[in-house]
Amino acid sequence: MGTHDVTNQVPPRADGDLLSADPAVVEALDREGGDRAVLERLAGVLGTAEHREHARTANIHAPELRTHDRTGHRIDEVDFHPSWHELMRVSIEHGLAAAPWSAAPGTGAHVTRAAGFYLSSQIEQGHLCPISMTYAAVPALRHAPELAAAYEPGLTARSYVPGLADPSAKAGLLAGMSMTEKQGGSDVRAGTTVAHPRPDGSYRLTGHKWFTSAPMNDLFLTLAQAPGGLTCLVLPRVLPDGTRNAIRLQRLKDKLGNRSNASSEIEYDGAVGWRVGEEGRGVRTIIEMVSMTRLDCVLGAAGTQRAAVVEAAHHVAHRSAFGVRLADAPLMREVVADLAAETEAATVLALRLAGAVDRGETALLRLALPVAKYLVCKRTSAVVAEALECLGGNGYVEESDLPRLYREAPLNSIWEGSGNVTALDALRAIAREPHAVDALLAEIDLAAGADPRLDAVTTALRTELAAPQERRARRLAELAALALQGSLVVRHAPAEVADVFLATRLDAAGPLRTAGTRPGSDAIGTVLERVTPQA
């Protein structure tokens, strides 16, 4: 006979389609010109307990570095758990790597891929790092047409082919990025890696790179000091003659989160590379890759927020306390609705940026992208922490998956430019490219007059834009992102969602208070319905 009956416990979430359960992303897909049918196949896989188990397992069994084989030969390889390979296979075969670059412009391929990346981010973030870098490498590589012709077919393929081999012999390729060094970090111009030109047009690189993720990728874009200044080069792991390039893996980083993904320190010991773009213009060449990975940071952060808030909504829908179901408790409803509205605003903004990529809206992206990365990624840690708290002690236990999401939450805010870096990048865009300011304000002004709170924030933004100052760069970035999110939700989200977002983020009492302190009318029912799992 048992000691007691267990009651009031939350059932596991049933298998389900992440796409159809998320009206915000479905509406954004249709609005931005994506292909919902393509994503339905991916969404069906992502929503299974089997795929969630692959995500959990890949993070428990971290990658392992093997510098030498059993006979002492240098091999510089990383071993991954089979679950990692399954995550990679699913994402690549569904077009989340560089496949959109092979589609005709304006066909919605980048929007479709972005929505898929956002959905996959809700399940597992680590494997999306090599996926993201592969996507982002193509526009940078196109600065060297011969190299693009050699590598682009493999990068845009939907084939996952792990293992080191001559890139020309592989049906699918993965690309990486290797820029930062110990003494410089984000100040990549302080790098001391040198690239010596050879008569055959190649370069020999010597130096140490401090942070290189996914070192088992097939080729890497890197920065080095050539005779003409800081230059972008591409280095394959395996050379055309079949020998391994002199890229030495020194160690793997022991990171807070993102544990399924290998991040390494590497040394170039006379490694062979080929120039991409002009000598001395390395940052300008590789910045296109950085821009695309920043887009994925926004998508990944929005997906992480969504995953955490859905878990919170599922929990409170099935758990009772003090004689009332948590989902019916007024204060809990306020908290979850607050988080859900912010998450929906992040989703709408991320898909709008993807639409801008599809349509070639470079002026809008130049300023909207860094400010979006600044705010959406920075807010993710707070959103996940609040969602975890909705589960109480259960949220602090690994089986809930909230601890893994919490460890992942700061990542996108740090990678590809932390808060200060992206805020200062926004100032550079304002100073050097005034058409970027015009494009941002034109997008925001599509909702001018719709709500006084949005109009007030837009006025404050214009004041900052008129006299930008470095010490106020964060304020400017925050105002710009909030105004852009506010404009998008006012135009595209249900009125109830817009009302909650404007009240919690743009109200005159001050944006970005802790969750559940919203003033204003009772408009939370619709918001909660859009985040709560129905099964």
Residue pairs with C-beta under 8 A, 6 or more apart in sequence:
8 319
8 320
9 319
10 314
10 315
10 318
10 319
10 394
11 318
12 49
13 311
13 314
13 533
13 535
14 533
14 535
15 47
15 48
15 49
16 47
16 533
16 535
17 40
17 43
17 44
17 47
18 43
18 46
18 47
18 119
18 122
19 25
19 26
19 36
19 39
19 40
19 42
19 43
19 115
19 119
20 26
20 40
20 43
21 47
21 310
21 533
21 534
22 119
22 306
22 347
22 530
23 530
24 344
24 347
24 348
24 493
24 530
25 115
25 118
25 119
25 347
25 351
26 36
27 492
28 34
28 115
28 347
28 348
28 351
28 352
28 492
29 35
29 36
29 39
29 111
29 112
29 115
29 351
30 36
31 351
31 355
31 492
32 108
32 111
32 351
32 352
32 354
32 355
32 358
33 106
33 107
33 108
33 111
33 355
33 358
34 108
34 111
34 112
34 114
34 115
34 351
35 108
35 109
35 112
38 94
38 95
38 112
38 116
39 112
39 115
39 116
39 119
41 94
42 90
42 94
42 96
42 116
42 119
42 120
43 119
45 51
45 90
45 94
46 90
46 119
46 120
46 122
46 123
51 87
51 90
51 123
52 123
52 401
53 83
54 83
54 86
54 87
54 124
55 83
55 87
55 123
55 124
55 260
56 401
56 404
57 81
57 83
58 80
58 81
58 83
58 84
58 87
58 124
58 126
58 127
58 260
59 124
59 126
59 259
59 260
59 404
61 81
61 83
62 259
62 260
63 78
63 79
63 80
63 81
63 84
63 252
63 260
63 261
63 262
64 78
64 79
64 252
65 77
65 78
65 249
65 251
65 252
65 262
65 264
66 75
66 76
66 77
66 78
66 79
67 74
67 75
67 76
67 248
67 249
68 74
68 75
69 75
74 244
74 248
75 244
76 215
76 244
76 247
76 248
76 249
77 164
77 216
77 249
78 215
78 216
78 249
78 252
78 262
78 264
80 162
80 216
80 260
80 262
81 260
84 126
84 127
84 260
85 160
85 162
87 124
87 127
87 260
88 127
88 130
88 131
88 160
88 162
89 160
90 120
91 97
91 116
91 120
91 127
91 128
91 131
92 131
92 158
92 159
92 160
92 172
93 158
93 159
93 160
94 116
94 158
95 109
95 112
95 113
95 116
95 158
96 113
96 116
96 117
96 120
96 128
96 131
96 135
97 131
97 134
97 135
97 155
97 156
97 158
97 174
98 134
98 135
98 137
98 138
98 152
98 155
98 156
98 175
99 109
99 113
99 156
99 157
99 158
100 109
100 110
100 112
100 113
100 135
101 135
101 138
101 139
101 152
101 155
101 156
102 152
102 156
103 109
105 358
105 360
106 358
106 359
106 360
107 358
108 358
109 358
110 354
110 355
110 357
110 358
111 351
111 354
111 355
111 358
113 135
113 354
114 295
114 299
114 350
114 351
114 353
114 354
114 357
115 351
115 354
117 128
117 131
117 132
117 296
117 299
117 300
117 303
118 299
118 300
118 302
118 303
118 306
118 347
118 350
118 351
119 303
120 128
120 303
121 128
121 299
121 300
121 302
121 303
121 304
121 307
122 303
122 304
122 306
122 307
122 310
123 307
124 260
125 257
125 258
125 300
125 303
125 304
125 408
125 411
126 258
126 259
126 260
126 261
126 408
127 260
127 261
128 296
128 300
129 213
129 214
129 258
129 261
130 174
130 176
130 213
130 214
130 217
130 261
132 292
132 293
132 296
132 300
133 174
133 175
133 176
133 177
133 213
133 214
133 217
133 289
133 293
134 155
134 173
134 174
134 175
134 217
135 292
135 293
135 296
136 175
136 177
136 288
136 289
136 290
136 291
136 292
136 293
136 296
137 155
137 175
137 176
137 177
137 219
137 221
137 289
138 148
138 152
138 155
138 156
139 288
139 289
139 292
140 221
140 232
140 276
140 277
140 285
140 286
140 288
140 289
141 147
141 148
141 151
141 152
141 155
141 175
141 221
141 234
141 276
142 148
142 152
143 232
143 276
143 277
143 285
144 234
144 274
144 275
144 276
144 277
147 234
147 274
147 276
150 167
150 168
151 167
151 173
151 175
151 219
151 234
154 167
154 170
154 171
154 172
154 173
154 218
155 173
155 174
155 175
157 171
157 172
157 173
158 172
159 171
159 172
160 172
161 170
161 171
161 172
161 173
162 216
164 216
164 218
164 237
164 238
164 244
165 238
166 236
166 238
166 239
166 240
166 242
167 173
167 218
167 219
167 236
167 238
168 240
170 218
173 218
173 219
174 214
174 216
174 217
174 218
175 217
175 218
175 219
175 220
175 221
176 212
176 213
176 214
176 215
176 217
176 219
176 220
176 221
177 212
177 213
177 220
177 221
177 222
177 286
177 289
177 290
177 293
178 209
178 212
178 220
178 221
178 222
178 223
178 235
178 266
179 188
179 191
179 209
179 222
179 223
179 286
180 186
180 188
180 191
180 209
180 210
180 211
181 188
181 190
181 191
181 192
181 193
181 207
181 208
181 209
181 210
182 208
182 210
183 190
183 192
184 190
184 191
185 210
186 417
186 418
186 421
188 223
188 230
188 283
189 230
189 283
191 207
191 223
191 224
191 225
191 230
192 207
192 225
193 205
193 206
193 207
193 208
193 209
193 222
193 223
193 224
193 225
193 268
194 205
194 206
194 207
194 224
194 225
194 226
195 203
195 204
195 205
195 224
195 225
195 226
195 231
195 233
195 273
196 203
196 204
196 205
196 206
196 226
197 203
197 226
197 227
198 204
201 274
201 275
202 272
202 273
202 274
203 224
203 226
203 233
203 272
203 273
203 274
203 275
204 270
204 271
204 272
204 273
205 222
205 224
205 233
205 235
205 268
205 270
205 271
205 272
205 273
206 268
206 269
206 270
206 271
207 224
207 267
207 268
208 250
208 265
208 266
208 267
208 268
209 222
209 265
209 266
209 267
209 268
210 265
211 253
211 263
211 265
212 220
212 263
212 264
212 265
212 266
213 261
213 262
213 263
213 264
214 261
214 262
214 263
215 247
215 249
215 262
215 264
215 266
216 237
216 262
217 237
218 236
218 237
218 238
219 234
219 235
219 236
219 237
220 234
220 235
220 237
220 247
221 232
221 233
221 234
221 276
221 286
221 289
222 232
222 233
222 234
222 235
222 268
222 273
223 230
223 231
223 232
223 233
223 282
223 283
223 286
224 230
224 231
224 233
224 268
224 273
224 282
225 231
226 233
226 275
226 279
226 280
227 279
228 278
228 279
228 280
229 279
229 280
229 281
229 282
230 280
230 282
230 283
231 275
231 277
231 278
231 279
231 280
231 281
231 282
231 285
232 275
232 276
232 277
232 281
232 282
232 285
232 286
233 273
233 274
233 275
233 276
234 273
234 274
234 276
235 245
235 247
235 268
235 271
235 272
235 273
236 245
237 244
237 245
237 247
238 244
238 245
239 245
239 272
245 271
245 272
246 268
246 269
246 270
246 271
246 272
247 266
247 267
247 268
247 271
248 266
248 267
248 268
248 269
249 264
249 265
249 266
250 264
250 265
250 266
250 267
251 264
251 265
252 262
252 263
252 264
253 263
253 264
253 265
255 263
256 407
256 410
256 411
257 404
257 406
257 407
257 408
257 409
257 410
257 411
258 407
258 408
258 411
259 407
276 285
276 286
277 284
277 285
278 285
290 416
290 417
291 365
291 369
292 357
293 415
293 416
294 369
294 370
294 373
294 416
294 417
294 422
295 350
295 353
295 354
295 357
295 369
297 373
297 377
297 412
297 413
297 415
297 416
298 346
298 349
298 350
298 353
298 369
298 372
298 373
298 376
298 377
298 412
299 350
299 354
300 411
300 412
301 346
301 376
301 377
301 379
301 380
301 409
301 412
301 413
302 343
302 346
302 347
302 349
302 350
302 376
304 380
304 384
304 405
304 408
304 409
304 412
305 339
305 342
305 343
305 346
305 379
305 380
305 383
305 384
306 343
306 347
306 531
307 401
307 405
308 339
308 383
308 384
308 387
308 388
308 402
308 405
309 336
309 339
309 340
309 343
309 383
309 387
309 531
310 531
310 532
310 533
311 387
311 391
311 395
311 400
311 401
311 402
311 405
312 336
312 339
312 386
312 387
312 388
312 390
312 391
313 327
313 336
313 340
313 528
313 531
313 532
313 533
314 532
314 533
315 326
315 390
315 391
315 394
315 395
316 325
316 326
316 327
316 329
316 332
316 336
316 390
317 325
317 326
317 327
317 532
317 533
319 325
319 326
320 326
321 329
326 332
326 390
327 333
327 336
327 528
327 532
331 516
332 390
333 524
333 528
334 515
334 516
334 517
334 518
334 524
335 386
335 390
335 515
335 516
336 390
336 528
336 531
337 500
337 518
337 524
337 527
337 528
338 500
338 504
338 515
338 516
338 517
338 518
339 383
339 386
339 387
339 515
340 500
340 527
340 528
340 530
340 531
341 489
341 497
341 500
341 501
341 504
341 527
342 379
342 383
342 501
342 504
342 505
343 383
343 531
344 489
344 493
344 497
344 501
344 527
344 530
344 531
345 485
345 486
345 488
345 489
345 493
345 501
345 505
346 376
346 379
346 485
348 485
348 488
348 489
348 492
348 493
349 372
349 376
349 481
349 484
349 485
349 488
350 372
350 376
352 488
353 365
353 368
353 369
353 372
355 361
356 364
356 365
356 368
357 365
361 439
363 433
363 435
363 436
363 438
363 439
364 436
364 439
364 440
364 443
366 429
366 433
366 436
366 439
367 426
367 429
367 430
367 433
367 436
367 437
367 439
367 440
367 480
368 439
368 440
368 443
368 480
368 484
370 417
370 422
370 423
370 425
370 426
370 429
370 477
371 422
371 423
371 426
371 476
371 477
371 478
371 480
371 481
371 484
372 481
372 484
373 412
373 413
373 416
373 417
373 422
374 419
374 422
374 423
374 426
374 474
374 477
374 478
374 481
375 477
375 478
375 481
375 482
375 485
376 481
377 412
377 413
378 413
378 419
379 512
380 409
380 410
380 412
380 413
381 406
381 409
381 410
381 413
383 409
384 402
384 405
384 406
384 409
385 406
385 409
386 514
386 515
387 395
387 402
387 405
388 395
388 396
388 400
388 402
388 403
388 405
388 406
389 395
391 400
391 402
394 400
395 402
395 403
396 402
396 403
397 403
398 404
413 419
417 425
419 474
420 473
420 474
422 477
423 473
423 474
423 476
423 477
424 470
424 473
426 473
426 476
426 477
426 480
427 468
427 470
427 473
427 476
429 436
429 437
430 436
430 437
430 465
430 468
431 468
437 465
440 480
440 484
441 458
441 462
441 465
443 484
443 487
444 458
444 461
444 483
444 484
444 486
444 487
445 458
445 487
446 487
446 491
447 454
447 486
447 487
447 488
447 490
447 491
448 455
448 458
449 455
450 490
450 491
451 486
451 490
451 498
451 502
453 486
453 502
453 503
453 506
453 507
453 508
454 483
454 486
454 487
454 490
454 502
454 506
456 506
456 508
457 479
457 482
457 483
457 486
457 506
457 511
458 483
460 479
461 476
461 479
461 480
461 483
464 472
464 475
464 476
464 479
465 476
468 476
478 511
478 512
482 505
482 506
482 511
483 506
485 501
485 505
486 498
486 501
486 502
486 505
486 506
489 497
489 498
489 501
489 502
490 498
490 502
493 501
494 526
494 530
495 523
496 523
496 524
496 525
496 526
496 527
497 526
497 527
497 530
499 520
499 521
499 523
500 518
500 520
500 523
500 524
500 527
503 518
503 519
503 520
504 511
504 513
504 515
504 517
504 518
505 511
505 512
507 519
507 520
509 519
